[in-house]
Amino acid sequence: MKQPNFFAENDFERTTEKRADAKWFKRTFMSPGAVFLPIWRKHNFIDQKTASPKAAYLTRQELPEFQYQEENIVFLGFRNQVPYFSIDLSYLENPEDNHLLAKKGKFLDIRKVGLQLPRNDGGALAYARALVHWHQTNQYCGRCGSKTETQSSGHVRKCKNSSCSAEHFPRTDSAVIMVVSRGEKICLARKPGWSPEQYSILAGFLEPGETPENAVVREVKEEVGLKVDNVRYHSSQPWPFPTNLMLGYFSEAQSDKITIDNCEIEHARWFSREELTPEALLYQKKPQSVSIARRMIADWVLGNF
């Protein structure tokens, strides 16, 4: 089996069967060995003092230095029998003003740190970021508009209106991302706002009642006017920016005539293997190194799929 994509690996034992037990959560939260992964305004806490960056964290003993409520804490799972939690510190105006945080690490966009991180850390930080974002954006009930509160160790939000009591769960928005090939070339596109040298493979969200394979065919036709067939699955990647699951596919175009959708695509063209060497991808700012898009392009170049 090929190695999972970046952000797809973490070795947490999630212990889903115990999350709803409030007493268990409290005991686990109070454990002297508990570890907390801080999030600050969509940025993860990274220790850059070592030779290679890694996840930075707070200990249970360091937690009293910060203003927090149970609402800000989410149980992630156990790693080597140690309980891990995420903690939202977005209330801080400038985390660098806090001596403890400044000493232990820095808040960074994990996409920028990328493959320098241990793969398990990348998966853990992505998981924590996604859950904190979900809590931040689901403070109110989507059914009646009342306030919600956290339950099940941070994996459920429940409406506080007793006549509603709707339960809300973390969501993942599925999207397809696809290599479109025609002979010895593939189609890459540039979105409005990207730099002139920046291109990537096509992608788009699934619509209701649609399979991923159907979405590939529809999105390619809509964005670059190509009909594709021989649609086949490659791999998937959690992409918590903010809540996506990328489903990778390969497909083959029936013609080479590109007609772009000017609303979504600024430019698209066919690229040869020679134009997509690792050096060219880096120089031309092709997809980020942590993304499934970069891996799919590399697999096509090497003939691995």
Rosetta silent file (secondary structure, phi, psi, omega in degrees, C-alpha in Angstrom):
SEQUENCE: MKQPNFFAENDFERTTEKRADAKWFKRTFMSPGAVFLPIWRKHNFIDQKTASPKAAYLTRQELPEFQYQEENIVFLGFRNQVPYFSIDLSYLENPEDNHLLAKKGKFLDIRKVGLQLPRNDGGALAYARALVHWHQTNQYCGRCGSKTETQSSGHVRKCKNSSCSAEHFPRTDSAVIMVVSRGEKICLARKPGWSPEQYSILAGFLEPGETPENAVVREVKEEVGLKVDNVRYHSSQPWPFPTNLMLGYFSEAQSDKITIDNCEIEHARWFSREELTPEALLYQKKPQSVSIARRMIADWVLGNF
SCORE:     score description
SCORE:     0.000 S_00000001
   1 L     0.000  133.786 -179.436    0.000    0.000    0.000 S_00000001
   2 L   -71.240  157.229 -176.832    1.366    3.434   -0.918 S_00000001
   3 L   -64.047  136.188  178.089    2.092    5.941    1.813 S_00000001
   4 L   -59.776  156.801  176.395   -0.939    8.034    2.842 S_00000001
   5 L   -67.361  158.033  177.693   -1.011   11.694    1.845 S_00000001
   6 L   -60.215  147.735 -173.369    0.229   14.334    4.261 S_00000001
   7 L    77.693   -9.218 -177.319   -2.344   15.272    6.957 S_00000001
   8 L   -91.707   -3.326 -176.850   -3.860   11.778    6.575 S_00000001
   9 L  -114.821  125.058  159.010   -1.731   10.175    9.278 S_00000001
  10 L  -153.426  148.946 -172.412   -2.049   10.395   13.023 S_00000001
  11 L  -101.880   27.088  177.829   -1.745    7.604   15.516 S_00000001
  12 L   -67.590  136.788  164.385   -4.384    8.761   17.993 S_00000001
  13 E   -88.281  106.481 -167.139   -6.581    6.178   19.631 S_00000001
  14 L   -75.470  -19.364  174.055   -9.751    8.277   19.408 S_00000001
  15 L    52.512   49.081 -175.861  -11.721    6.338   22.078 S_00000001
  16 H   -62.171  -27.912 -176.111  -15.057    7.305   20.522 S_00000001
  17 H   -70.667  -13.174 -177.718  -17.014    4.981   22.815 S_00000001
  18 H  -109.541   -6.860 -173.647  -16.155    7.086   25.893 S_00000001
  19 L   -57.527  -36.349 -175.578  -16.552   10.620   24.571 S_00000001
  20 L   -74.859   -9.140 -179.055  -20.155   11.018   25.798 S_00000001
  21 L   -84.927  102.796 -175.819  -19.167   10.226   29.407 S_00000001
  22 H   -62.773  -36.688  179.309  -18.740   13.657   31.020 S_00000001
  23 H   -67.205  -39.787  176.974  -17.093   12.223   34.142 S_00000001
  24 H   -62.715  -43.089  178.671  -14.580   10.323   32.020 S_00000001
  25 H   -59.703  -44.769 -178.776  -13.806   13.502   30.068 S_00000001
  26 H   -62.515  -45.242  179.198  -13.223   15.449   33.285 S_00000001
  27 H   -61.470  -43.244 -178.480  -10.904   12.772   34.692 S_00000001
  28 H   -66.979  -41.720  178.385   -8.969   12.581   31.451 S_00000001
  29 H   -61.493  -36.786 -177.822   -8.760   16.372   31.187 S_00000001
  30 L   -83.375   -2.738 -179.093   -7.400   16.590   34.746 S_00000001
  31 L   -58.404  130.168 -178.866   -4.749   13.926   34.127 S_00000001
  32 L   -58.499  -26.182 -178.285   -1.307   15.309   35.118 S_00000001
  33 L   -92.531    4.826 -176.727    0.183   13.936   31.906 S_00000001
  34 L   -61.554  145.637 -178.869   -2.394   15.492   29.559 S_00000001
  35 E  -119.712  140.056 -175.734   -1.047   17.342   26.513 S_00000001
  36 E  -125.005  125.192  177.869   -2.745   20.337   24.841 S_00000001
  37 E   -97.294  107.651 -176.078   -2.234   21.430   21.227 S_00000001
  38 E   -76.297  145.702  171.734   -3.007   25.177   21.038 S_00000001
  39 E  -122.377  134.544  175.998   -4.719   26.837   18.083 S_00000001
  40 E  -130.611  107.767  174.435   -4.597   30.593   17.585 S_00000001
  41 L    47.004   57.023  175.250   -6.742   32.087   14.819 S_00000001
  42 L    74.550    7.962  179.250   -6.302   29.192   12.359 S_00000001
  43 E  -112.370  142.119  178.437   -2.610   28.783   13.188 S_00000001
  44 E   -95.666  156.621 -176.924   -1.006   25.790   14.894 S_00000001
  45 E   -88.923  118.326 -172.834    1.673   25.931   17.585 S_00000001
  46 E  -122.420  133.241  174.150    5.056   24.820   16.164 S_00000001
  47 E   -90.570  112.413 -178.894    8.387   24.216   17.898 S_00000001
  48 L  -105.974    8.710 -176.649   11.104   25.483   15.537 S_00000001
  49 L   -80.247  -18.781  179.661   14.012   25.265   17.967 S_00000001
  50 L   -86.390  171.984 -178.998   14.868   21.690   16.980 S_00000001
  51 L   -58.331  -38.367  176.062   16.626   20.627   13.771 S_00000001
  52 L  -122.182  137.036  178.959   13.239   19.816   12.250 S_00000001
  53 L   -58.429  150.610  176.884    9.986   21.594   13.208 S_00000001
  54 E  -150.335  168.954  178.640    7.511   19.619   15.299 S_00000001
  55 E   -63.929  131.500  171.805    4.237   20.159   17.138 S_00000001
  56 L   -98.942  155.727 -174.139    4.611   22.316   20.248 S_00000001
  57 L  -149.886  167.866  172.830    2.230   21.806   23.147 S_00000001
  58 E  -109.684  148.109  175.890    1.200   22.883   26.627 S_00000001
  59 E   -93.236  167.214  177.320    1.183   20.593   29.641 S_00000001
  60 H   -58.959  -37.379 -178.117   -1.607   20.274   32.181 S_00000001
  61 H   -69.861  -23.956 -179.159    0.524   22.180   34.693 S_00000001
  62 H   -88.145  -13.089 -173.550    0.937   25.121   32.271 S_00000001
  63 H   -62.372  -38.210 -177.695   -2.765   25.454   31.487 S_00000001
  64 H   -58.862  -15.026  178.848   -3.739   27.699   34.462 S_00000001
  65 H   -69.980  -14.030 -173.904   -1.719   30.520   32.885 S_00000001
  66 L  -115.678  150.796  174.967   -4.435   30.886   30.249 S_00000001
  67 L   -82.967  118.410  179.881   -8.073   31.938   30.306 S_00000001
  68 L  -149.683  157.134  173.378  -10.064   29.010   29.046 S_00000001
  69 L  -125.424  165.261  178.913  -13.429   27.332   29.445 S_00000001
  70 H   -57.288  -28.626  177.885  -14.446   23.755   28.776 S_00000001
  71 H   -57.343  -28.539 -175.382  -15.972   25.095   25.546 S_00000001
  72 H   -90.133    0.796 -174.684  -12.437   25.726   24.290 S_00000001
  73 E  -112.846  131.685  176.884  -11.162   22.188   24.966 S_00000001
  74 E  -129.153  128.990  175.819  -11.612   19.207   22.623 S_00000001
  75 E   -74.454  128.295  179.850  -10.423   15.675   23.329 S_00000001
  76 E   -98.137  -43.883 -178.950   -8.409   14.347   20.380 S_00000001
  77 E   153.225 -175.703  178.395   -7.323   10.911   21.555 S_00000001
  78 E  -104.260  139.690  170.783   -4.551    8.953   23.222 S_00000001
  79 E  -127.580  118.006 -175.875   -1.014    8.636   21.918 S_00000001
  80 L    52.385   42.682  178.053    1.140    6.154   23.823 S_00000001
  81 L    68.335    8.523  176.962   -1.502    6.248   26.600 S_00000001
  82 E   -98.908  127.112  179.094   -1.128   10.049   26.912 S_00000001
  83 E   -76.847  133.679  178.389   -4.384   12.041   26.433 S_00000001
  84 E  -114.308  141.680  178.086   -4.197   14.836   23.853 S_00000001
  85 E  -133.464  156.924  165.337   -6.553   17.808   23.592 S_00000001
  86 E   -99.266  151.061  176.113   -6.846   20.888   21.421 S_00000001
  87 E  -137.233  129.625 -178.735   -7.246   24.275   23.099 S_00000001
  88 E   -88.951  115.462  178.748   -8.419   27.445   21.358 S_00000001
  89 L  -109.648   25.826 -176.101   -6.324   30.470   22.393 S_00000001
  90 L   -65.735  -13.760  178.048   -7.775   32.828   19.792 S_00000001
  91 L   -67.672  -22.457 -179.681   -8.841   35.241   22.549 S_00000001
  92 L   -67.007  133.409  179.077   -5.182   36.327   22.868 S_00000001
  93 L   -71.067  -45.290  178.201   -4.489   39.569   21.034 S_00000001
  94 L  -144.482  103.123 -175.888   -0.838   38.692   20.403 S_00000001
  95 H   -61.574  -22.311  179.774    0.426   35.293   21.586 S_00000001
  96 H   -69.497  -15.489  176.374    4.037   36.456   21.274 S_00000001
  97 H   -77.884  -13.862  178.142    3.407   38.739   24.255 S_00000001
  98 L   -87.491  120.658 -173.590    2.921   35.645   26.413 S_00000001
  99 H   -60.174  -42.513 -177.571    6.317   34.610   27.791 S_00000001
 100 H   -64.285  -46.495  179.768    5.478   30.898   28.010 S_00000001
 101 H   -64.487  -43.346 -179.349    4.172   30.684   24.449 S_00000001
 102 H   -61.622  -32.925 -179.213    7.059   32.742   23.067 S_00000001
 103 H   -75.302  -33.226 -171.209    9.528   30.404   24.770 S_00000001
 104 H   -92.528  -26.001 -176.684    7.923   27.172   23.561 S_00000001
 105 L   177.703 -164.225 -178.275    7.018   27.875   19.942 S_00000001
 106 E  -143.862  145.377  178.727    5.320   30.012   17.329 S_00000001
 107 E   -85.365  121.863 -175.030    1.876   29.983   15.715 S_00000001
 108 E  -135.752  158.692  170.575    2.195   29.181   12.012 S_00000001
 109 L   -75.305  118.677 -174.823    0.108   28.057    9.043 S_00000001
 110 H   -66.146  -16.778  175.139    0.894   24.333    8.859 S_00000001
 111 H   -68.131  -28.839 -179.395    0.716   24.481    5.065 S_00000001
 112 H   -78.880  -31.423  178.845    3.831   26.684    5.153 S_00000001
 113 H   -78.670  -41.317  169.745    5.755   24.317    7.454 S_00000001
 114 H    54.681 -132.647 -170.918    4.589   21.341    5.442 S_00000001
 115 H   -69.945   -3.116  173.601    6.704   18.282    4.959 S_00000001
 116 H   -69.262  -23.498 -179.475    9.285   19.463    7.495 S_00000001
 117 L   -76.965  149.385  167.224    6.901   18.188   10.181 S_00000001
 118 L   -57.864  143.390 -174.159    6.781   14.548   11.286 S_00000001
 119 H   -61.365  -38.496  177.783    3.873   12.960    9.429 S_00000001
 120 H   -64.272  -36.882  177.118    2.043   12.034   12.647 S_00000001
 121 H   -66.316  -40.786  178.088    2.345   15.633   13.838 S_00000001
 122 H   -58.331  -44.564  178.262    0.956   16.896   10.535 S_00000001
 123 H   -65.630  -41.159 -179.259   -2.110   14.676   10.921 S_00000001
 124 H   -65.895  -43.331 -178.880   -2.606   15.598   14.575 S_00000001
 125 H   -67.871  -36.863  176.805   -2.329   19.344   13.938 S_00000001
 126 H   -64.927  -42.592  177.853   -4.738   19.160   10.999 S_00000001
 127 H   -59.507  -47.695 -179.925   -7.234   17.232   13.148 S_00000001
 128 H   -63.615  -43.099 -178.806   -6.993   19.809   15.949 S_00000001
 129 H   -62.068  -43.055 -178.420   -7.338   22.739   13.542 S_00000001
 130 H   -63.149  -42.724 -178.463  -10.441   21.288   11.900 S_00000001
 131 H   -69.300  -40.374  178.232  -12.248   20.711   15.208 S_00000001
 132 H   -63.683  -42.756  177.759  -11.436   24.170   16.586 S_00000001
 133 H   -59.936  -42.526  179.862  -12.694   25.771   13.366 S_00000001
 134 H   -60.509  -44.416  178.064  -15.918   23.758   13.612 S_00000001
 135 H   -62.781  -42.232 -178.029  -16.545   24.986   17.168 S_00000001
 136 H   -63.269  -31.070 -174.054  -15.823   28.588   16.204 S_00000001
 137 L  -103.958    8.232  179.286  -18.330   28.507   13.345 S_00000001
 138 L  -131.419   42.474  179.697  -21.136   26.557   15.034 S_00000001
 139 L   -73.048  -18.378 -177.897  -21.893   28.643   18.105 S_00000001
 140 E  -125.092  148.542 -177.224  -25.558   28.880   17.068 S_00000001
 141 L   -69.914  129.827  178.290  -28.079   26.224   16.101 S_00000001
 142 L   -74.605  -10.399 -179.416  -28.687   25.936   12.375 S_00000001
 143 L   -93.358  -46.003 -175.394  -32.259   24.803   13.043 S_00000001
 144 L  -122.462  -10.680  177.673  -33.615   27.443   15.456 S_00000001
 145 L    89.478   -0.927  179.656  -30.818   30.000   15.894 S_00000001
 146 L   -76.318  166.097  176.718  -30.320   29.469   19.642 S_00000001
 147 E   -64.120  149.814  173.938  -26.922   29.134   21.302 S_00000001
 148 E  -112.946  162.726  176.710  -25.242   25.732   21.263 S_00000001
 149 E  -133.510  155.631 -177.179  -23.007   24.099   23.861 S_00000001
 150 E   -80.236  142.219  175.492  -20.260   21.509   23.604 S_00000001
 151 E  -141.855  176.230  175.881  -20.863   17.867   24.513 S_00000001
 152 H    51.256   50.419  176.089  -19.224   14.466   23.961 S_00000001
 153 H    59.127   26.024  178.208  -15.711   15.672   24.790 S_00000001
 154 H    94.348    8.834 -177.931  -16.017   18.409   22.173 S_00000001
 155 L  -106.424    5.207  174.908  -17.303   16.253   19.300 S_00000001
 156 E  -141.670  143.364  166.986  -20.955   17.355   19.484 S_00000001
 157 E  -118.648  130.608 -176.175  -22.619   20.748   19.852 S_00000001
 158 E  -117.049  138.654  178.397  -26.169   20.677   21.192 S_00000001
 159 E   -64.928  133.552 -178.131  -28.809   23.387   20.966 S_00000001
 160 L   -82.092   -9.358  177.018  -29.527   24.916   24.387 S_00000001
 161 L   -76.526  112.903 -173.920  -33.162   25.576   23.446 S_00000001
 162 L   -62.752  -24.111  178.491  -35.039   22.729   25.182 S_00000001
 163 L   -82.584   -4.283  178.186  -37.799   22.781   22.570 S_00000001
 164 L  -116.307  -64.799  176.708  -35.205   22.130   19.865 S_00000001
 165 L    55.346   27.821  179.341  -32.192   20.286   21.388 S_00000001
 166 L   -64.672  141.033  176.122  -30.748   19.597   17.931 S_00000001
 167 E  -100.951  136.905 -179.245  -27.344   17.929   17.913 S_00000001
 168 E  -121.146  138.140 -173.909  -24.698   19.155   15.500 S_00000001
 169 L  -120.314  153.004  176.946  -21.628   17.153   14.480 S_00000001
 170 L   -55.408  135.778 -176.524  -18.307   18.097   12.872 S_00000001
 171 L  -111.767  155.186  174.212  -18.730   18.165    9.125 S_00000001
 172 L  -127.778  129.233  179.659  -16.438   17.397    6.242 S_00000001
 173 E   -97.549  115.814 -176.327  -17.031   18.883    2.790 S_00000001
 174 E   -82.076  136.872  177.190  -16.056   16.433    0.064 S_00000001
 175 E  -137.360  148.808  174.830  -14.359   17.678   -3.082 S_00000001
 176 E   -98.227  147.213  176.048  -12.874   15.940   -6.101 S_00000001
 177 E  -137.419  131.662 -165.905   -9.436   16.819   -7.455 S_00000001
 178 E  -141.597  140.717  165.834   -8.328   15.325  -10.740 S_00000001
 179 E   -82.495  127.256  174.557   -5.541   14.793  -13.194 S_00000001
 180 E  -113.044  111.601 -177.129   -6.878   15.240  -16.730 S_00000001
 181 E  -110.256  155.519  174.312   -4.505   13.654  -19.232 S_00000001
 182 E  -145.324  100.466 -175.599   -4.420   13.531  -23.013 S_00000001
 183 L    64.700 -121.112 -176.778   -1.647   11.332  -24.342 S_00000001
 184 L   -99.965   22.604  179.247    1.647   12.600  -22.904 S_00000001
 185 E  -135.796  157.159  173.063    0.260   15.836  -21.445 S_00000001
 186 E  -126.682  155.025 -179.080   -2.006   16.912  -18.590 S_00000001
 187 E   -91.576  122.742  172.899   -4.250   19.935  -18.210 S_00000001
 188 E  -119.544  151.861 -175.114   -3.362   22.414  -15.456 S_00000001
 189 E  -133.655  158.398  177.388   -5.241   25.614  -14.698 S_00000001
 190 E  -120.539  130.364  178.950   -4.739   28.928  -12.934 S_00000001
 191 L   -86.396  155.887  174.667   -7.462   30.568  -10.865 S_00000001
 192 L   -56.796  136.656 -179.880   -8.032   34.341  -10.761 S_00000001
 193 L    96.296  -16.986  176.144   -5.750   35.934   -8.180 S_00000001
 194 L   -77.271  157.222  176.376   -2.976   33.366   -8.528 S_00000001
 195 L   -68.308  155.173 -173.948    0.471   34.458   -9.704 S_00000001
 196 L   -57.328  -29.028 -177.709    1.100   34.021  -13.466 S_00000001
 197 L   -91.998    1.634 -174.121    3.375   30.993  -12.960 S_00000001
 198 L   -95.040  119.471  178.442    1.037   29.211  -10.529 S_00000001
 199 L  -134.336  158.135  174.868   -0.985   26.286  -11.916 S_00000001
 200 E  -152.267  174.780  174.230   -2.643   23.200  -10.460 S_00000001
 201 L   -75.501  165.808 -175.669   -4.921   20.331  -11.385 S_00000001
 202 E   -77.525  155.130  179.442   -8.675   20.918  -11.425 S_00000001
 203 E  -157.169  159.392  176.961  -10.913   20.506   -8.380 S_00000001
 204 E  -174.862  160.714 -177.412  -14.470   21.123   -7.239 S_00000001
 205 E   -80.270  148.693  171.786  -17.073   20.241   -4.635 S_00000001
 206 L   -70.153  146.587  174.084  -19.530   17.386   -4.901 S_00000001
 207 L  -103.406  161.002  179.763  -23.161   18.365   -5.363 S_00000001
 208 L   -56.531  140.121  177.655  -26.143   16.607   -3.701 S_00000001
 209 L    72.259   20.595 -174.712  -27.037   13.281   -5.285 S_00000001
 210 L  -121.754  137.680  173.350  -23.716   13.067   -7.126 S_00000001
 211 L   -82.627  159.108  175.752  -20.987   10.428   -7.012 S_00000001
 212 H   -57.311  -39.713 -179.572  -17.337   11.527   -6.981 S_00000001
 213 H   -62.756  -41.030  176.989  -16.881   10.017  -10.450 S_00000001
 214 H   -65.797  -36.841  179.510  -19.814   12.049  -11.788 S_00000001
 215 H   -64.557  -37.765  176.866  -18.419   15.168  -10.128 S_00000001
 216 H   -58.592  -50.254 -178.693  -15.092   14.686  -11.927 S_00000001
 217 H   -60.346  -46.361 -178.083  -16.842   14.569  -15.306 S_00000001
 218 H   -65.157  -48.381 -176.017  -19.033   17.595  -14.505 S_00000001
 219 H   -63.009  -41.791  179.468  -16.296   19.789  -13.020 S_00000001
 220 H   -63.573  -42.328  179.102  -13.869   19.211  -15.887 S_00000001
 221 H   -64.152  -42.576 -178.291  -16.574   20.037  -18.438 S_00000001
 222 H   -67.350  -41.273 -170.780  -17.614   23.174  -16.533 S_00000001
 223 H   -85.829  -38.146 -176.919  -14.121   24.530  -15.899 S_00000001
 224 H  -130.686    7.543  173.194  -12.196   23.732  -19.085 S_00000001
 225 L    70.593   18.859 -178.799  -14.825   22.394  -21.516 S_00000001
 226 L  -101.957  139.802  170.662  -13.297   18.923  -21.822 S_00000001
 227 L   -90.734  132.448 -179.053  -15.186   15.631  -21.855 S_00000001
 228 E  -124.346  155.377  172.644  -13.396   12.953  -19.841 S_00000001
 229 E  -142.177 -168.626 -177.140  -13.750    9.218  -19.325 S_00000001
 230 E    50.353   48.558 -179.606  -11.775    6.373  -17.715 S_00000001
 231 E   -78.716  124.836 -177.260  -12.223    8.044  -14.318 S_00000001
 232 E  -142.102  144.345 -173.292  -10.344    6.117  -11.628 S_00000001
 233 E   -73.296  141.262  177.571   -9.590    6.694   -7.964 S_00000001
 234 E  -109.581  -62.779 -178.002   -6.084    7.638   -6.790 S_00000001
 235 E  -173.635  179.828  179.492   -6.171    8.529   -3.062 S_00000001
 236 E  -133.753  163.726 -179.589   -7.685   10.967   -0.567 S_00000001
 237 E  -151.338  126.018  168.380   -6.452   13.696    1.771 S_00000001
 238 E   -63.489  135.683 -179.583   -7.972   15.572    4.711 S_00000001
 239 E  -135.802   84.340 -171.236   -7.594   19.276    3.915 S_00000001
 240 L   -80.490   52.985 -177.897   -8.748   21.250    6.977 S_00000001
 241 L  -130.153   60.120   10.601   -8.608   24.672    5.309 S_00000001
 242 L  -101.080  -32.007 -167.323  -11.210   24.812    6.542 S_00000001
 243 L  -144.080   36.258 -170.472  -13.107   21.478    6.348 S_00000001
 244 E   -96.616  153.625  166.151  -12.430   19.600    3.137 S_00000001
 245 E  -120.736  114.680 -177.464  -11.784   15.990    2.207 S_00000001
 246 E   -89.871  125.255  179.453  -10.035   15.834   -1.160 S_00000001
 247 E  -108.034  110.603 -173.408  -10.834   12.764   -3.280 S_00000001
 248 E   -88.425  135.673  179.771   -8.194   12.308   -5.969 S_00000001
 249 E  -136.891  151.274  169.184   -8.979   10.868   -9.411 S_00000001
 250 E  -105.862  145.590  178.186   -7.247   10.338  -12.729 S_00000001
 251 E  -148.737  166.534 -178.199   -9.189   10.834  -15.965 S_00000001
 252 E  -125.654  130.488 -179.680   -8.582   11.010  -19.705 S_00000001
 253 E   -80.317  144.328  179.844   -9.760   13.778  -22.024 S_00000001
 254 L   -85.664  -13.558  176.320  -11.490   12.869  -25.292 S_00000001
 255 L  -149.748  175.124  179.499  -10.047   15.929  -27.063 S_00000001
 256 L  -111.648   10.142 -178.631   -7.418   18.615  -26.474 S_00000001
 257 L   -83.543  110.507 -178.770   -9.609   21.681  -27.115 S_00000001
 258 L   -93.846  130.169  174.147   -9.744   23.728  -23.881 S_00000001
 259 L  -129.589  107.242 -170.676  -12.575   26.223  -23.328 S_00000001
 260 L   -83.268  152.321  169.721  -12.268   27.878  -19.919 S_00000001
 261 L   -88.123  107.881 -173.052  -14.977   29.096  -17.572 S_00000001
 262 L   -65.595  -16.424  178.607  -13.836   32.687  -17.022 S_00000001
 263 L   -74.181  -35.462 -175.448  -15.603   32.897  -13.660 S_00000001
 264 L  -108.735  -26.169 -173.993  -13.492   30.147  -12.082 S_00000001
 265 L  -124.077  130.883  177.555  -10.463   29.768  -14.337 S_00000001
 266 L   -89.201  -36.809  179.817   -8.133   32.502  -15.598 S_00000001
 267 E  -159.338  147.326  175.619   -6.000   30.294  -17.824 S_00000001
 268 E  -146.976  146.119  176.952   -5.509   26.606  -18.592 S_00000001
 269 E  -157.739  171.645  178.214   -3.164   24.722  -20.885 S_00000001
 270 E   -87.719  136.559  178.677   -1.531   21.356  -21.522 S_00000001
 271 E  -117.987  140.378  175.802    1.769   20.573  -19.778 S_00000001
 272 E   -89.264  168.759  177.156    4.326   17.939  -20.779 S_00000001
 273 H   -61.142  -36.585 -178.277    6.292   15.759  -18.370 S_00000001
 274 H   -63.875  -28.559  179.231    9.411   17.817  -19.036 S_00000001
 275 H   -81.067   -7.647 -172.257    7.644   20.922  -17.751 S_00000001
 276 H  -122.850   33.424  172.718    6.655   19.175  -14.512 S_00000001
 277 L   -67.489  161.522  177.955    9.922   17.926  -13.061 S_00000001
 278 H   -53.605  -38.848 -179.942   10.333   18.432   -9.275 S_00000001
 279 H   -66.166  -40.990  179.812   12.581   21.439   -9.960 S_00000001
 280 H   -67.127  -39.201  179.101   10.029   22.984  -12.313 S_00000001
 281 H   -61.120  -40.839 -179.673    7.197   22.431   -9.838 S_00000001
 282 H   -68.838  -47.680 -176.895    9.152   24.274   -7.146 S_00000001
 283 H   -65.036  -40.956 -174.512   10.248   27.153   -9.382 S_00000001
 284 L   -87.994    6.919  177.644    6.868   27.651  -10.989 S_00000001
 285 L    57.399   41.474  173.285    4.983   27.534   -7.664 S_00000001
 286 L   -67.916 -175.515 -169.050    2.901   24.565   -8.702 S_00000001
 287 L   -48.915  151.057 -179.903    0.770   23.001   -5.911 S_00000001
 288 L   -56.054  147.759 -174.722    2.033   23.114   -2.324 S_00000001
 289 L   -62.136  -25.551 -178.695    4.337   20.255   -1.382 S_00000001
 290 L   -84.180   -7.643 -170.396    1.886   18.987    1.265 S_00000001
 291 L   -87.098  152.278  174.562   -1.059   18.804   -1.125 S_00000001
 292 H   -61.884  -29.395  179.789   -2.528   15.785   -2.858 S_00000001
 293 H   -60.424  -45.323  179.726   -2.319   17.816   -6.087 S_00000001
 294 H   -61.516  -42.433 -178.495    1.494   17.848   -5.976 S_00000001
 295 H   -65.914  -40.873 -178.590    1.584   14.107   -5.353 S_00000001
 296 H   -66.375  -39.215  176.086   -0.838   13.320   -8.170 S_00000001
 297 H   -62.511  -45.415 -179.902    1.176   15.393  -10.640 S_00000001
 298 H   -61.491  -40.555  178.966    4.373   13.648   -9.522 S_00000001
 299 H   -64.438  -37.912  177.847    2.751   10.224   -9.899 S_00000001
 300 H   -66.742  -44.604 -179.935    1.651   11.093  -13.429 S_00000001
 301 H   -58.106  -41.956 -176.846    5.134   12.369  -14.349 S_00000001
 302 H   -84.172   -4.789 -178.363    6.742    9.175  -13.042 S_00000001
 303 L    70.317   29.212 -177.123    4.122    6.927  -14.616 S_00000001
 304 L   -87.081    1.821  179.618    3.149    5.575  -11.209 S_00000001
 305 L  -144.945    0.000    0.000   -0.549    5.573  -11.946 S_00000001
